[in-house]
Amino acid sequence: MALRHVYLDYNATTPLRKEAQDAIIEGFSIYGNASSMHEAGRIAHAKVEDARRSVAALIGAPAESVIFTSGGSESNNTVFQTMRRLASAPNGAALTEGRTGIITTAIEHPCVLNSAMYLKALGMKVTIVPVDEYGKIKMDVYKAALNDNTLFVSMMLANNEIGTIEDIKEIAGLAKEAGAWMHTDATQGVGKIPVNVDDLGVDYLTMSAHKIYGPKGIGALYRRKKAPLFPLILGGHQENGLRAGTYNNIGIMGFGKAAELAKEELPEYGRRMTWLRDRLRDGLLANVPTIKINGHPKDVLPNTLNVSFPGAEGEAILLSMDLKGIEASTGSACASGSLDPSHVLMAIGVWPELAHGSIRFSLGWGNTVEDIDYVIETVPPIIARLRSMSTLGCCNIGSL
């Protein structure tokens, strides 16, 4: 009997949708350079602009405000490097009033945290706002951090590890009142929950195609009209001079189709993922003693479930599940090679031994009820076996 294959790592990356794949295949015949004025170039340019409109529609933005990049990390770096140049360049002072302060959170993606630390090393003031036990930022600390020196606030819309959704609309409103620019890394939120840039009130928003069943290597940055932006990659005039380089026609076309489908299917996605996630959560709680669910109980992505299994080590759980055909994650895909405990779980107060025994299950369109029931059936014996061999012991749930 063939081993059942259950993929539960959709927050790391998603399979390419057939419709997006078909758009990419079509793109292989669109050989023209989208910057060229001849017919082949005009055909390519039209396809790029069609995709731009689809990506913009997914976040309720005008098409001209969307800039194509190589992915979320480039988009985030572009915004942070813009703030560095604003703070240091003489011609930036008019826009910043000499401000040099940056505010972010303790649970951001590494590309945001590392960008912030880089700017700190250059002399900019960086404030890291802590979060509560559910991953929500501590608003009192954030409000106290805002002052006349605050140049920029960057806080993620939804966390990639625990799924907690932040109150970005309120956060952005406070930032604007303080005269700061506002950015949100919405890579994990776009395509999973409704996202509208005007409702959120942000100046910049990051998204990535491979999180919404599109191709890897292509992403986008939303920039509100008149918000400052300096190109990270210098060169030609592409993207109105804001991102140089020959257009990735096939990637952009795949992204556009994935965005179109994500917008159409968003209501059903929310309903289905919430139902499957809750079934998985309830099944694990009923069949595995002393486990802890991490993240906010209500303000959470519909597809994300982060579970700590005291008395069992995360990598051992992961490898044991993999032998049974279940693929999940111990945390962020960009940090999974590290032996350090998840910085997100540490930030919400999970002690290191428990953080090392945590698994992120992230669901997607490919999952079925049978998949979820297979996981509920398969994981409890794995945890029992690992706990029986562990020197860590299994703590009382009341102390978690």
SULFENGI-V987630 format. One record per backbone hydrogen bond with DSSP energy under -1.0 kcal/mol. NH is the residue of the N-H (numbers start at 1). CO is the residue of the C=O. If there is no record, write none. Layout:
((NH;CO) (NH;CO))
This chain:
((6;325) (8;327) (10;362) (12;9) (13;9) (14;210) (17;213) (21;17) (22;18) (23;19) (24;20) (25;21) (26;22) (27;23) (28;24) (29;26) (30;27) (31;29) (36;33) (42;38) (43;39) (44;40) (45;41) (46;42) (47;43) (48;44) (49;45) (50;46) (51;47) (52;48) (53;49) (54;50) (55;51) (56;52) (57;53) (58;54) (59;56) (61;56) (65;62) (66;63) (67;221) (69;219) (75;71) (76;72) (77;73) (78;74) (79;75) (80;76) (81;77) (82;78) (83;79) (84;80) (85;81) (86;82) (87;83) (88;84) (89;85) (92;89) (95;92) (96;92) (97;93) (99;96) (101;149) (102;125) (103;152) (104;127) (106;129) (112;109) (113;109) (114;110) (116;112) (117;113) (118;114) (119;115) (120;116) (121;117) (122;118) (123;120) (124;119) (127;102) (129;104) (132;136) (135;132) (138;130) (139;137) (142;138) (143;139) (144;140) (145;141) (146;142) (150;147) (151;101) (152;101) (153;181) (154;103) (155;183) (157;185) (159;164) (163;159) (165;299) (166;157) (168;166) (171;167) (172;168) (173;169) (174;170) (175;171) (176;172) (177;173) (178;174) (179;176) (180;175) (181;151) (183;153) (184;204) (186;184) (186;206) (190;186) (192;189) (193;189) (197;59) (200;196) (201;197) (203;182) (204;182) (205;222) (206;184) (207;220) (209;218) (212;209) (214;209) (219;69) (220;207) (221;67) (222;205) (223;65) (224;203) (227;224) (241;237) (242;239) (243;238) (244;233) (249;247) (252;248) (253;249) (254;250) (255;251) (256;252) (257;253) (258;254) (259;255) (260;256) (261;257) (262;258) (263;259) (264;260) (265;261) (269;265) (270;266) (271;267) (272;268) (273;269) (274;270) (275;271) (276;272) (277;273) (278;274) (279;275) (280;276) (281;277) (282;278) (283;279) (284;280) (285;281) (286;282) (287;283) (288;284) (292;308) (294;306) (300;298) (301;163) (304;301) (305;361) (307;359) (308;292) (309;357) (312;309) (314;356) (317;313) (318;314) (319;315) (320;316) (321;317) (322;318) (323;319) (324;321) (325;322) (326;321) (327;6) (329;360) (335;332) (338;335) (346;342) (347;343) (348;344) (349;346) (350;345) (355;351) (356;352) (358;355) (359;307) (360;329) (361;305) (362;8) (363;303) (367;364) (372;368) (373;369) (374;370) (375;371) (376;372) (377;373) (378;374) (379;375) (382;378) (383;379) (384;380) (385;381) (386;382) (387;383) (388;384) (399;396) (400;397))
